[in-house]
Amino acid sequence: MALIAVSSLVIGVLAGRLVKSPAQVAADAAPPPVSTLTATVEQRQVTRTVALSGVIAHQETTEITLRGGDAEQQASVVSAVRVRAGDEVKAGAVLAEVGGRPVIALPGAMAAYRAIAPGASGPDVAQLNKALAGLGYRAGKGDSVTAETQAGLRDLYQRLGFTPIAQGEDEVRTAERAETTAARALAAAERALTQAQGSGGAKAGATADTPGGQPTAATTGSTASAGASSTAGQLEDARQAVTYAREDLAVARADLAKARGRAGVVVGLGEIAFVPTLPATVRAVAARPGDPSGVGTLTVTSGALVARGTADTTAVNGVVVDQGARVITEGGTVEGTVNDVRAVAADAAGGAGSATGGRSDTASSTTGGGGGQRTEVTISVAEGALTSPPGSQVRIMVATETAGRSGLAVPSTAIISRADGSTVVRVIGDGDVAPREVPVSTGFSGDGYVAITPTEGELTIGQTVQVGGGALPTAKPSR
């Protein structure tokens, strides 16, 4: 009997817990009570921000095409690649070889665009002279190739284990021989003139003898006249020969000077790779031995660390150079400035791309069908501020517009629009204090906030306002 009683008790308890009345079932199925979302009235300067994803990168990216330096080398191939991705490149280092000739990295902002030969001048030559001097070699002091430039280039090539290409040596030797011949001809002509002048005096004093040994007056006059005429002609010929010989020597010496000016070390177009800042880091190697000249490339990065991101051009409208920006990294937020804004190829990724234009002052918008145009934005920061390695992902925030002054602001979702066009915010009181609606005028908006000014009633910093609208039965206008 006891067992039966206990069993009945257990069954009764379980039944009481499992069996629910219809009212209880309905209550359990009902949605939870509606909660009110709130925010706080703030004092802030409302800002509009453009956000984009990016990476940390070096400021300068240089793509080096491996090509031969002259007509013969244009048909040659890459014979050696001396660097790998991640390698550090210093000034004066050999990056690769094309047709057995070196590709030497030197500091310089201007890309090489021609062969540099003796007698050349221009900003590229000034850059070369500066690079040679920076490495401790002899160098010219201006924008022309000088004897010092030539000497510095010979030393550089020889230190790297290469023989510099020289031009004009045969022409110089030919001109030297011509100068020697002309000098000897002048010396011979001057000796002939001296002899003619000496023999002329002897002939002038000579007399003609008669058959009997005694000169007659007639024969004496005739012979003297003929001798004087002959001597004068010989002297004039000798003098003319000296004049011609001197002119020939002057021409030979001028030709020799020109030949020497054109002779010397020639830097082929492909033998110097100017990089804006060195040391640099090799980012990519798209070349291998056997590639035709002009096909393989090396990409190096250098300079300070920056944050670089890309986005659809329409998404970054209004981003301009010198605007303030924030770079959000794993280590924190870094303040920076927009340094560059430029259009890039549509396939640009990770904040890098091939530029389709130079530096611009603003991101231009595209109108329908722009072909996927994208814009790259570069943010510069204080030296050492970015501590993450190149390639690290970051978030870039650019403040494109800012309200003129700081004032009251609430989230945009706290603004309630009425049918008559007026706007209010609903202030939530503490405890049993009923919510009240405060009419406001709205101003500058951005980043989810809007500046407000109460038109009736009071609104102070720190008050709680409803977010998301929706009528509350107890709401009443502010008085």
C-alpha positions in Angstrom: 0.0 0.0 0.0 2.8 2.4 0.8 4.4 1.8 -2.6 1.1 2.5 -4.3 0.7 5.7 -2.4 4.2 7.0 -3.2 3.7 6.2 -6.9 0.4 8.1 -7.0 2.0 11.1 -5.4 4.8 11.2 -8.0 2.4 10.9 -10.8 0.3 13.7 -9.4 3.3 16.0 -9.2 4.4 15.3 -12.7 1.0 15.8 -14.1 0.7 19.1 -12.4 3.9 20.3 -14.0 3.3 19.0 -17.5 -0.4 19.8 -17.9 -0.9 23.6 -18.6 -4.1 25.5 -18.9 -4.9 27.3 -22.3 -4.3 30.6 -20.7 -0.8 29.5 -19.6 0.0 28.2 -23.1 -1.0 31.5 -24.7 1.0 33.4 -22.2 4.1 31.3 -22.9 3.7 31.8 -26.7 3.3 35.5 -26.5 6.3 37.7 -27.6 8.4 39.3 -25.0 7.5 42.8 -24.0 8.8 45.6 -26.3 11.9 47.2 -25.0 12.8 50.8 -25.7 16.2 51.5 -27.4 17.8 54.6 -26.1 20.8 56.8 -26.7 22.3 59.9 -25.0 22.3 63.5 -26.1 25.9 64.3 -26.8 28.1 67.4 -27.3 30.1 66.6 -30.5 31.3 67.9 -33.8 29.5 65.7 -36.3 31.8 64.3 -39.0 31.2 62.5 -42.3 33.7 59.7 -42.8 34.6 57.4 -45.7 35.7 54.0 -44.6 37.7 51.5 -46.7 39.9 48.5 -46.2 43.6 48.6 -46.8 47.0 47.3 -46.0 50.3 48.7 -44.7 52.8 49.2 -47.5 55.9 51.2 -48.3 55.2 54.6 -49.8 57.0 54.1 -53.2 56.5 51.1 -55.5 58.9 50.8 -58.5 58.5 48.3 -61.3 61.8 47.6 -63.1 61.7 46.1 -66.6 64.7 43.9 -67.4 65.8 45.0 -70.8 69.0 45.2 -72.8 70.9 48.5 -73.0 71.5 48.7 -76.8 70.3 47.5 -80.1 72.1 44.1 -79.9 70.9 43.5 -76.3 67.3 44.2 -77.2 67.3 40.7 -78.8 69.1 39.1 -75.8 67.7 37.4 -72.8 67.7 37.6 -69.0 70.9 35.7 -68.1 70.6 35.9 -64.3 68.2 37.1 -61.5 70.1 37.9 -58.4 67.3 38.8 -56.0 64.2 37.1 -54.5 61.0 38.4 -53.0 61.7 39.8 -49.5 65.4 40.6 -50.2 66.7 44.0 -49.2 68.3 46.0 -52.0 71.0 48.6 -51.3 72.4 51.3 -53.5 74.9 49.9 -56.0 73.5 46.3 -55.9 73.1 44.2 -59.0 69.5 43.1 -59.3 69.9 41.0 -62.5 71.8 40.5 -65.7 70.5 40.9 -69.2 72.8 39.5 -71.9 75.6 39.3 -69.4 75.3 43.0 -68.6 74.3 44.2 -65.0 71.1 46.0 -63.9 72.4 48.2 -61.1 70.1 49.8 -58.4 70.9 53.5 -57.8 68.9 56.1 -55.9 66.9 58.5 -58.0 63.3 59.8 -58.4 63.5 60.0 -62.2 63.2 56.8 -64.2 66.0 56.0 -66.7 64.8 56.9 -70.2 67.9 56.9 -72.3 71.5 55.6 -72.5 73.9 58.1 -70.8 76.9 58.6 -73.1 79.9 61.0 -72.9 78.8 64.5 -73.6 75.3 64.0 -72.4 73.7 66.5 -70.0 70.3 66.8 -68.3 68.5 66.0 -65.0 69.1 62.3 -65.4 72.9 62.9 -65.6 72.7 65.1 -62.5 70.9 62.3 -60.7 73.6 59.8 -61.8 76.4 62.2 -60.6 74.6 62.5 -57.2 74.2 58.7 -56.9 77.9 58.1 -57.7 78.9 60.7 -55.1 76.6 59.2 -52.5 78.4 55.8 -53.0 81.8 57.5 -52.5 82.9 57.4 -56.2 84.2 60.2 -58.2 81.4 62.2 -59.9 80.7 65.4 -61.8 79.3 68.3 -59.9 76.6 69.4 -62.4 74.2 67.9 -64.9 76.8 66.9 -67.5 79.0 63.8 -68.0 82.5 64.8 -67.1 85.8 63.1 -66.8 85.0 62.6 -63.1 81.7 61.0 -64.0 83.5 58.6 -66.4 86.1 57.7 -63.7 83.3 57.0 -61.2 81.4 54.8 -63.6 84.6 52.8 -64.4 85.2 52.2 -60.7 81.6 51.2 -60.0 81.5 48.7 -62.8 84.9 47.2 -62.0 83.9 46.8 -58.3 80.8 44.9 -59.4 82.9 42.6 -61.6 81.9 44.0 -65.0 83.7 45.7 -67.8 82.2 49.1 -68.6 81.1 49.5 -72.2 83.2 52.1 -74.0 82.6 53.9 -77.3 84.8 55.9 -79.6 88.2 54.4 -78.8 88.9 53.6 -82.5 87.8 57.1 -83.6 90.2 58.6 -81.0 93.1 56.5 -82.3 92.3 57.5 -85.9 92.1 61.2 -85.0 95.4 60.9 -83.0 97.1 59.6 -86.1 95.7 62.3 -88.3 96.9 64.9 -85.8 100.4 63.4 -85.7 100.5 63.4 -89.6 99.4 67.0 -89.7 101.9 68.1 -87.1 104.7 66.4 -89.1 103.5 68.0 -92.3 103.7 71.4 -90.7 107.2 70.8 -89.4 108.3 69.8 -92.9 106.7 72.9 -94.5 108.4 75.1 -92.0 111.8 73.6 -92.7 111.2 74.0 -96.5 110.4 77.7 -95.9 113.5 78.2 -93.9 115.7 76.6 -96.6 113.9 78.7 -99.3 114.6 81.9 -97.4 118.3 81.0 -97.0 118.9 80.0 -100.6 117.1 83.0 -101.9 119.8 85.4 -100.5 122.6 83.4 -102.1 120.9 83.3 -105.5 120.3 87.1 -105.4 124.0 87.7 -105.2 125.1 85.3 -107.9 126.3 86.6 -111.4 126.4 84.9 -114.8 129.9 84.3 -116.4 130.6 85.0 -120.1 132.4 82.4 -122.3 135.6 84.2 -121.8 135.1 84.2 -118.1 134.1 87.9 -117.9 130.4 88.8 -117.4 128.9 91.3 -119.7 126.4 94.0 -118.7 123.6 92.4 -120.7 124.0 88.9 -119.4 124.5 90.2 -115.8 121.2 92.1 -115.8 119.2 89.2 -117.5 120.5 86.6 -115.1 119.9 88.7 -112.0 116.3 89.4 -113.0 115.5 85.7 -113.6 117.1 84.6 -110.4 115.2 87.1 -108.3 111.9 86.1 -109.9 112.5 82.4 -109.3 113.5 83.0 -105.6 110.4 85.1 -104.9 108.1 82.4 -106.3 109.8 79.7 -104.3 109.5 81.7 -101.1 105.8 82.4 -101.7 105.1 78.7 -102.3 106.9 77.8 -99.1 105.0 80.3 -97.1 101.7 79.1 -98.6 102.6 75.5 -97.8 103.2 76.5 -94.1 99.8 78.2 -94.0 98.0 75.2 -95.4 99.9 72.9 -93.0 98.9 75.0 -90.0 95.2 74.9 -91.1 95.3 71.2 -91.5 96.8 70.8 -88.1 94.1 73.0 -86.5 91.4 70.9 -88.2 93.1 67.6 -87.0 93.3 68.9 -83.4 89.6 69.9 -83.5 88.7 66.5 -84.8 90.7 64.8 -82.1 89.0 66.9 -79.4 85.6 65.9 -80.7 86.6 62.3 -80.8 87.8 62.4 -77.3 84.6 64.1 -76.1 82.5 61.4 -77.6 84.6 58.6 -76.3 84.2 57.0 -72.9 81.9 54.8 -70.8 78.4 54.4 -72.0 75.6 53.4 -69.5 73.1 51.4 -71.4 69.4 52.2 -71.0 68.8 48.9 -69.1 71.9 49.0 -67.0 70.8 51.5 -64.3 67.5 51.1 -62.3 66.7 54.3 -60.4 64.7 53.7 -57.2 63.3 56.7 -55.3 64.6 55.5 -51.9 67.2 52.9 -51.0 67.5 50.5 -49.3 64.3 49.0 -50.7 62.6 45.6 -50.4 61.9 43.3 -53.3 58.1 42.7 -53.4 57.7 40.6 -56.5 60.0 38.8 -59.0 58.3 38.2 -62.4 61.5 37.2 -64.3 63.7 34.2 -64.7 66.7 33.3 -66.8 65.8 32.8 -70.4 63.1 35.5 -70.5 63.4 37.8 -73.5 64.7 41.2 -72.9 61.9 43.7 -72.0 59.5 41.0 -70.6 60.7 40.2 -67.1 60.0 42.6 -64.2 61.1 43.2 -60.6 58.9 45.2 -58.2 60.5 46.9 -55.3 59.0 49.0 -52.5 60.8 51.7 -50.5 60.2 54.7 -48.3 58.2 55.2 -45.2 55.3 52.9 -44.2 51.9 54.1 -45.2 48.3 52.8 -45.2 46.9 52.2 -48.7 43.4 51.1 -49.6 41.2 50.9 -52.7 37.5 51.2 -53.2 35.0 51.9 -55.9 35.4 55.5 -57.0 31.9 56.5 -56.2 32.4 55.2 -52.6 35.3 57.6 -51.9 33.8 60.7 -53.5 35.0 63.7 -51.6 38.3 62.2 -50.4 41.0 64.8 -51.2 44.7 65.2 -50.4 45.6 66.7 -47.0 42.3 65.5 -45.3 42.7 64.0 -41.8 42.4 60.2 -41.5 42.6 57.4 -39.0 44.3 54.1 -39.5 42.9 51.3 -37.4 45.4 48.5 -36.8 45.6 45.5 -34.5 47.7 47.6 -32.2 45.4 50.6 -32.1 44.4 53.7 -34.0 47.0 56.0 -35.7 46.3 59.5 -36.9 47.3 60.4 -40.4 46.8 62.5 -43.5 45.6 61.7 -47.0 48.8 61.8 -49.1 47.7 60.6 -52.5 44.4 59.9 -54.4 44.6 58.2 -57.8 42.7 56.0 -60.2 43.9 52.4 -60.4 43.0 49.4 -62.5 39.8 47.7 -61.7 41.6 44.5 -60.6 43.7 46.4 -58.0 43.5 44.5 -54.7 44.8 45.0 -51.2 45.5 48.7 -51.6 47.8 48.2 -54.5 47.2 48.6 -58.2 48.7 49.8 -61.5 48.1 53.5 -61.6 46.2 54.8 -64.6 47.0 58.4 -63.9 49.3 60.6 -61.8 48.6 62.2 -58.5 45.3 64.0 -58.4 43.8 66.3 -55.8 40.4 64.6 -55.4 38.7 61.3 -56.2 36.5 61.9 -59.2 33.2 60.3 -59.5 32.1 58.0 -62.3 28.6 58.1 -63.8 26.9 54.8 -64.7 29.0 52.2 -66.5 32.4 53.4 -65.4 33.8 50.0 -66.1 34.5 49.2 -62.4 36.8 52.2 -61.9 38.5 52.2 -58.6 40.4 54.7 -56.6 43.5 54.2 -54.4 43.9 56.3 -51.3 47.2 56.6 -49.5 47.5 57.7 -45.9 50.8 59.0 -44.5 51.5 58.9 -40.8 54.3 60.0 -38.4 57.5 58.0 -38.8 57.4 54.9 -36.7 53.7 55.2 -35.9 52.8 52.0 -37.9 54.5 49.1 -36.2 52.8 46.2 -38.0 54.8 44.8 -41.0 54.0 45.6 -44.6 51.0 43.6 -45.8 49.1 43.8 -42.5 45.3 44.5 -42.9 44.0 47.8 -41.6 40.8 49.9 -41.7 41.1 53.4 -43.1 38.7 56.2 -42.0 38.9 59.5 -43.8 37.0 62.5 -42.4 35.6 64.1 -45.6 33.4 66.8 -44.0 33.0 68.2 -40.5 30.3 70.4 -39.0 31.5 74.0 -38.5 31.3 73.8 -34.7 30.6 71.4 -31.9 27.0 71.2 -30.6 24.2 68.9 -29.5 23.9 65.7 -31.4 21.9 62.5 -31.3 21.9 59.3 -33.5 20.0 59.9 -36.7 17.6 57.1 -35.7 16.5 59.3 -32.7 14.9 61.8 -35.0 11.1 61.4 -35.4 9.5 63.0 -38.4 5.9 64.2 -38.2 3.3 64.4 -40.9 3.5 68.2 -40.9 7.3 68.0 -41.7 8.4 68.9 -38.2 11.0 66.8 -36.3 11.2 65.8 -32.6 13.2 63.7 -30.3 11.5 61.7 -27.5 13.2 62.2 -24.2 12.9 59.3 -21.8 12.5 60.3 -18.1 13.6 58.4 -15.0 11.2 56.1 -13.2 7.5 57.2 -13.6 8.3 60.4 -15.4 6.4 60.2 -18.7 8.4 60.6 -22.0 8.1 63.9 -23.7 8.7 65.0 -27.3 11.0 68.0 -27.8 10.8 69.7 -31.2 14.2 70.2 -32.8 15.7 71.5 -36.0 18.3 69.2 -37.6 21.6 70.3 -39.1 24.8 68.6 -40.4 24.7 64.8 -40.4 27.3 62.1 -40.8 28.5 58.8 -39.4 25.1 58.0 -38.0 24.7 61.3 -36.0 22.9 64.5 -36.7 23.4 67.9 -35.1 20.2 69.3 -33.5 18.9 72.5 -32.0 15.8 72.4 -29.8 13.1 74.8 -31.0 10.8 74.4 -28.0 11.6 73.2 -24.5 14.9 72.2 -23.1 17.4 69.6 -24.2 20.6 69.0 -22.3 23.7 66.9 -22.6 23.3 63.5 -21.0 19.6 63.2 -21.4 18.2 59.9 -22.7 16.3 59.8 -26.0 14.4 57.1 -27.7 16.1 55.5 -30.7 14.0 54.0 -33.5 10.8 56.0 -33.3 7.4 54.4 -32.6 4.7 56.0 -30.6 4.6 55.6 -26.8 1.1 56.0 -25.4 2.3 58.2 -22.6 4.3 60.5 -24.8 3.3 64.2 -24.6 4.6 67.3 -26.1 7.2 69.3 -24.3 6.0 72.5 -22.6 
